[in-house]
């Protein structure tokens, strides 16, 4: 009886497992093998060499992973971490009070405010990024407004586009809802009577926040930080459109290796390095979440 149920379960899972294996694990394995190969003479992958005597030798090397730590590429990787971390911090600093405000409203108002947070998802992310170009460019909305108010001369303009500022602004706008929603879910579940108890015991608002609110909402903080940091680290649309060449991130570097330089092995190695960072972040999240859950049970 138990064997028949197991076979039935495997039968129900087999279509999805086949789909994941064919279109997810299969390409992933190909990219993994490519990361140990060499770039072909005309691009692509060169994974074997034919000697003068006709013997075939297979080329597998760690050179692509070593290249990733070259000063030229390491600078781009460190910039990616810096921009992703600062974007996450900006989203957390502004997203926490917004989520707290929404969670403490009446039920009807919560629905309206959450709808306002979700509305940006109704428009394609690429279109929203192009909208920022219209706003930030030299002849854009902000500079024209400042010229009309007399703060800038007729030919003057603020350098708001094609720099790190524009990248931070575009990412902050794009990923803020990913921070607000987990924080709202965590804050809404909090027992606010604990804040009243802390106040009765002599704690001020800052102490109550640090000793009560912050530990209880830590799962939402960690979840929101992961949801913002991971896509921000691999983002290539926002840096490419708003940052220009001076604000290249690791996502743009991977795109350039595959589409422009045609150095597939090096692009594959960079992709797996980025994947390792993402997996490490997820493991950290699961560990912190598990620790918080065990503490709550105790």
Buried (B, 14 or more C-beta within 10 A) or exposed (E): EEEEEEEEEEEEEEEEEEEEEEEEEEEEEEBBBBBBBBBBEEEBBBBEEEEEEEEEEEBEEEBBBEBBEEEEBEEBBEBBBEBBBBBBBBBBEBBBEBBBEBBEEEEEEBEEBBEEBEEEEEEEBEEBBEBBBEBBBBEBEBBBEBBEEEEBEEEEBBEBBBBBBBBBBBBBBBBBBBBBBBBBBBBBEBEEEBBEEBBEEEBEEEEBBEBBBEEBBBBBBBBBBBBBBBBBBBBBBBBBBBBBEEBBBBBBBBBBBBEEEBBBBBBBBBBBBBBEBBEEBEEEBEEBBEEBEEEEEE
